[in-house]
């Protein structure tokens, strides 16, 4: 602690919950529930970054946390209190029309692209709303709590889509799925598409630009009263993959999301209706993506429900002998399972039944661990 007491006023504290406990009831007062999920942590890994000094890292047991955090310099102590409160925050259920999303259990979001050029399933449902709606209904039957309906590909190199064409793609599908039982999310960066989708029955707005691409998006999303997903991307322009690189991909992404949440809340949006997404694959290298995956738990420090989308992405091919897009099921499930283990509340996937099965097995193991008495 003596070394930490010398931290300057510009030092920045980050916390990552570690030491996950399978059966928390066997260790009362020695663990904390992580961000209202089905994971409990027994230690906190801290990282302190200060200009022109080596990063400071260490582990603190939960039993030592109150004393340790209060002994920090005042600005770091206040930061520690805020971040720890976020790590252990209890999220209220999210009301999406007549659907309810509870965050004390993980959810699968099924990807439904109504595009000709999406990297995985482009063209499969183009110009056929009935077929697209049938695919969405199959995902719902397969266990998807949320359907993410998109009419513009945001893969690297994709061409922008005129908002009128995007509306023509997604609205008929949303209308046909209005009573399917799942929460309907519209995946768009455009305010006009948001408005049309909300009128058609969408329950959630998923914007890869975090409401920055279109100047009207923040107002439209706020007026709608719907929940939003704010995703990190290095650019809010036409190409969301453009960027100038990162110093530390994890802390840079976390800082950006923290500031964006604060800005959106300051604009009048309800914090309880904000979900965050670190944006895997968007302007990020393989090393960047792996660093984010290995530090998913750190993002709970923002105090918001967390969405992770790694399904079929290029990094899976890079790690598996360049497996083509349609042969990345195993890698997709591995990443989704890891995200759920780290407390992510939503995983966005192409392969719904297989991911739901993996999640159900994990849930069964968690329930057995939490309820078992030896």
Helices and strands as residue ranges (DSSP letters): G 4-6, E 12-21, G 24-26, E 32-33, E 40-49, E 56-61, H 62-70, H 74-87, E 94-96, E 99-101, E 107-113, H 129-141, E 146-150, H 163-176, E 183-187, H 191-200, E 204-207, H 217-224, E 227-231, H 249-266, G 271-273, E 274-277, H 286-294, G 296-302, E 305-308, H 314-319, G 325-327, H 329-341, E 346-349, H 352-371
